[in-house]
Protein backbone atom coordinates (compact mmCIF):
# COMPACT_ATOMS: atom_id res chain seq x y z
CA UNK A 1 0.00 0.00 0.00
CA UNK A 2 1.24 3.49 -0.86
CA UNK A 3 1.55 5.84 2.10
CA UNK A 4 2.53 9.48 2.15
CA UNK A 5 3.62 11.46 5.18
CA UNK A 6 1.36 14.47 5.83
CA UNK A 7 4.40 16.74 5.95
CA UNK A 8 5.50 15.63 2.49
CA UNK A 9 2.04 16.17 1.07
CA UNK A 10 1.74 19.72 2.39
CA UNK A 11 5.26 20.57 1.23
CA UNK A 12 4.36 19.38 -2.26
CA UNK A 13 1.10 21.35 -2.23
CA UNK A 14 2.97 24.45 -1.07
CA UNK A 15 5.58 24.09 -3.85
CA UNK A 16 2.84 23.67 -6.46
CA UNK A 17 1.09 26.75 -5.12
CA UNK A 18 4.35 28.76 -5.27
CA UNK A 19 4.74 27.71 -8.92
CA UNK A 20 1.24 28.95 -9.69
CA UNK A 21 -0.16 25.48 -10.36
CA UNK A 22 -2.64 25.58 -7.46
CA UNK A 23 -4.89 28.07 -5.73
CA UNK A 24 -6.26 27.45 -2.27
CA UNK A 25 -9.04 28.76 -0.07
CA UNK A 26 -10.01 28.18 3.54
CA UNK A 27 -13.48 26.80 4.15
CA UNK A 28 -15.27 24.29 6.35
CA UNK A 29 -15.06 20.57 5.69
CA UNK A 30 -18.06 18.26 6.01
CA UNK A 31 -17.12 17.61 9.63
CA UNK A 32 -17.34 21.35 10.38
CA UNK A 33 -13.60 21.89 10.84
CA UNK A 34 -11.75 24.60 8.94
CA UNK A 35 -9.76 23.14 6.09
CA UNK A 36 -7.77 24.37 3.14
CA UNK A 37 -9.12 23.37 -0.26
CA UNK A 38 -6.88 23.32 -3.34
CA UNK A 39 -7.76 23.61 -7.02
CA UNK A 40 -5.72 23.56 -10.20
CA UNK A 41 -5.08 26.83 -11.99
CA UNK A 42 -4.92 27.10 -15.80
CA UNK A 43 -1.12 26.96 -15.47
CA UNK A 44 -1.50 23.87 -13.28
CA UNK A 45 -3.72 22.16 -15.85
CA UNK A 46 -1.11 22.82 -18.55
CA UNK A 47 1.60 21.37 -16.29
CA UNK A 48 -0.58 18.35 -15.52
CA UNK A 49 -0.93 17.65 -19.25
CA UNK A 50 2.86 17.96 -19.72
CA UNK A 51 3.58 15.64 -16.78
CA UNK A 52 0.96 13.13 -17.93
CA UNK A 53 2.43 13.04 -21.45
CA UNK A 54 5.91 12.56 -19.99
CA UNK A 55 4.70 9.73 -17.75
CA UNK A 56 2.95 7.99 -20.66
CA UNK A 57 6.15 8.16 -22.74
CA UNK A 58 8.04 6.62 -19.81
CA UNK A 59 5.49 3.81 -19.40
CA UNK A 60 5.60 3.10 -23.13
CA UNK A 61 9.41 2.91 -23.10
CA UNK A 62 9.48 0.60 -20.07
CA UNK A 63 6.79 -1.62 -21.62
CA UNK A 64 8.72 -1.77 -24.87
CA UNK A 65 11.97 -2.66 -23.06
CA UNK A 66 10.17 -5.22 -20.92
CA UNK A 67 8.62 -6.85 -23.99
CA UNK A 68 12.03 -6.94 -25.69
CA UNK A 69 13.51 -8.59 -22.60
CA UNK A 70 10.70 -11.16 -22.55
CA UNK A 71 11.31 -11.94 -26.22
CA UNK A 72 15.04 -12.42 -25.61
CA UNK A 73 14.45 -14.70 -22.63
CA UNK A 74 12.21 -16.88 -24.81
CA UNK A 75 14.77 -16.87 -27.64
CA UNK A 76 12.59 -14.77 -29.94
CA UNK A 77 14.51 -12.30 -32.10
CA UNK A 78 13.44 -8.66 -31.97
CA UNK A 79 14.14 -6.03 -34.62
CA UNK A 80 17.81 -5.91 -35.48
CA UNK A 81 18.73 -8.79 -33.17
CA UNK A 82 19.31 -12.47 -33.68
CA UNK A 83 18.02 -15.06 -31.24
C-alpha positions as CSV (number, residue, x, y, z in Angstrom):
1,X,0.0,0.0,0.0
2,X,1.2,3.5,-0.9
3,X,1.5,5.8,2.1
4,X,2.5,9.5,2.1
5,X,3.6,11.5,5.2
6,X,1.4,14.5,5.8
7,X,4.4,16.7,6.0
8,X,5.5,15.6,2.5
9,X,2.0,16.2,1.1
10,X,1.7,19.7,2.4
11,X,5.3,20.6,1.2
12,X,4.4,19.4,-2.3
13,X,1.1,21.4,-2.2
14,X,3.0,24.5,-1.1
15,X,5.6,24.1,-3.9
16,X,2.8,23.7,-6.5
17,X,1.1,26.8,-5.1
18,X,4.3,28.8,-5.3
19,X,4.7,27.7,-8.9
20,X,1.2,28.9,-9.7
21,X,-0.2,25.5,-10.4
22,X,-2.6,25.6,-7.5
23,X,-4.9,28.1,-5.7
24,X,-6.3,27.4,-2.3
25,X,-9.0,28.8,-0.1
26,X,-10.0,28.2,3.5
27,X,-13.5,26.8,4.1
28,X,-15.3,24.3,6.3
29,X,-15.1,20.6,5.7
30,X,-18.1,18.3,6.0
31,X,-17.1,17.6,9.6
32,X,-17.3,21.4,10.4
33,X,-13.6,21.9,10.8
34,X,-11.8,24.6,8.9
35,X,-9.8,23.1,6.1
36,X,-7.8,24.4,3.1
37,X,-9.1,23.4,-0.3
38,X,-6.9,23.3,-3.3
39,X,-7.8,23.6,-7.0
40,X,-5.7,23.6,-10.2
41,X,-5.1,26.8,-12.0
42,X,-4.9,27.1,-15.8
43,X,-1.1,27.0,-15.5
44,X,-1.5,23.9,-13.3
45,X,-3.7,22.2,-15.9
46,X,-1.1,22.8,-18.6
47,X,1.6,21.4,-16.3
48,X,-0.6,18.4,-15.5
49,X,-0.9,17.7,-19.3
50,X,2.9,18.0,-19.7
51,X,3.6,15.6,-16.8
52,X,1.0,13.1,-17.9
53,X,2.4,13.0,-21.4
54,X,5.9,12.6,-20.0
55,X,4.7,9.7,-17.7
56,X,3.0,8.0,-20.7
57,X,6.2,8.2,-22.7
58,X,8.0,6.6,-19.8
59,X,5.5,3.8,-19.4
60,X,5.6,3.1,-23.1
61,X,9.4,2.9,-23.1
62,X,9.5,0.6,-20.1
63,X,6.8,-1.6,-21.6
64,X,8.7,-1.8,-24.9
65,X,12.0,-2.7,-23.1
66,X,10.2,-5.2,-20.9
67,X,8.6,-6.8,-24.0
68,X,12.0,-6.9,-25.7
69,X,13.5,-8.6,-22.6
70,X,10.7,-11.2,-22.6
71,X,11.3,-11.9,-26.2
72,X,15.0,-12.4,-25.6
73,X,14.4,-14.7,-22.6
74,X,12.2,-16.9,-24.8
75,X,14.8,-16.9,-27.6
76,X,12.6,-14.8,-29.9
77,X,14.5,-12.3,-32.1
78,X,13.4,-8.7,-32.0
79,X,14.1,-6.0,-34.6
80,X,17.8,-5.9,-35.5
81,X,18.7,-8.8,-33.2
82,X,19.3,-12.5,-33.7
83,X,18.0,-15.1,-31.2
